[in-house]
Amino acid sequence: MPLSNTILSSDGKTSTSTTAGSSTGSYTIPRTLFSRLLKQNRTKLVLRALAAIIVGPSGVPGSSVDMTIQLRDTMGVYRLGPGSEIPFDAEKYSGFNVKPIKYGVRVDIPKEFEEDSNWGMLQLNTDTAAYQIADNEESLIISTLDTGSGETGGTRVANSNASLGPSDIIAGFKGIREENYNPTHLLIGAECESDLYLVDTFIEADKIGISDPSKRLIGKIYGMKVIMSNNISAKYAYVLDKQHAFMLVEKRPVTIEKYKAPERDSRGFVATQRIAARYIHPGAISRIITV
């Protein structure tokens, strides 16, 4: 059959032919599966390192832990006259309970899939599960920063300019200073990062070599380290005192347990973590929304 009467195609695309039953290019041009998997880009996880306290499994003998907070300025000092009796007083305390929650995922892979796949599917899925659990941890941290900033003593800055400017950062900074804390970090989302690059104060600091992209440390402003995270909403920013802002209670670290299921002729694993994030002092947290 003359090829001049046939329009060839490849890669499985529909061919157009003037002769019924003609061969197409897809039968003559082989398709190859490349031997390397092109992996997805993952968000850098940076917020765990900012926890003021991390309580590990040994610090949680039961299902939860009670934390005690020393309250500020609750002991008085009194002016006395000669021979006056000295009043009794003592500092006061408060507290809260933190109960770790269990998070997890299970992956089951048929043996045939492992035998026929070009990649080690079990290991690939194990790595992804560990990452996703750690990513969930960052979401818990952001959630507790949101909650803490709304409590008494916390600071919320509403911005109507639709961009993160010096006045907003200073307002968040001021809220923490007024509560006697020391602003150490500015955490920002992607859009707030773009806004900062238009601020001269930030640009000048960045020029002297402050940034460390591997840790998402992109510079300093007003003495605070600026960290960008895609886990933070693009229009959000948080000013915090690292020593007093939030804590993690981890009853079970990220744990991977592999298993075999002979009745299904498969292998798999269960990935779990028991953890909770909790703000410590609301006054050490300011939230800024640029809307």
TAFEN-V731650 format. One record per run of one state. SS is the DSSP state (H for helix, E for strand, L for the rest). FROM is the first residue (numbers start at 1). TO is the last residue. If there is no record, write none. Layout:
<<SS | FROM | TO> <SS | FROM | TO>>
//
This chain:
<<L | 1 | 2> <H | 3 | 5> <E | 6 | 6> <L | 7 | 16> <E | 17 | 17> <L | 18 | 24> <H | 25 | 27> <L | 28 | 46> <H | 47 | 50> <L | 51 | 52> <E | 53 | 55> <L | 56 | 56> <H | 57 | 59> <L | 60 | 64> <E | 65 | 70> <L | 71 | 92> <E | 93 | 98> <L | 99 | 100> <E | 101 | 110> <H | 111 | 116> <L | 117 | 120> <H | 121 | 150> <L | 151 | 154> <E | 155 | 159> <L | 160 | 165> <H | 166 | 178> <L | 179 | 184> <E | 185 | 188> <L | 189 | 189> <H | 190 | 196> <L | 197 | 199> <H | 200 | 207> <L | 208 | 211> <E | 212 | 212> <H | 213 | 215> <L | 216 | 216> <E | 217 | 221> <L | 222 | 223> <E | 224 | 228> <L | 229 | 235> <E | 236 | 240> <L | 241 | 245> <E | 246 | 261> <L | 262 | 265> <E | 266 | 279> <L | 280 | 281> <H | 282 | 284> <E | 285 | 290> <L | 291 | 291>>
//
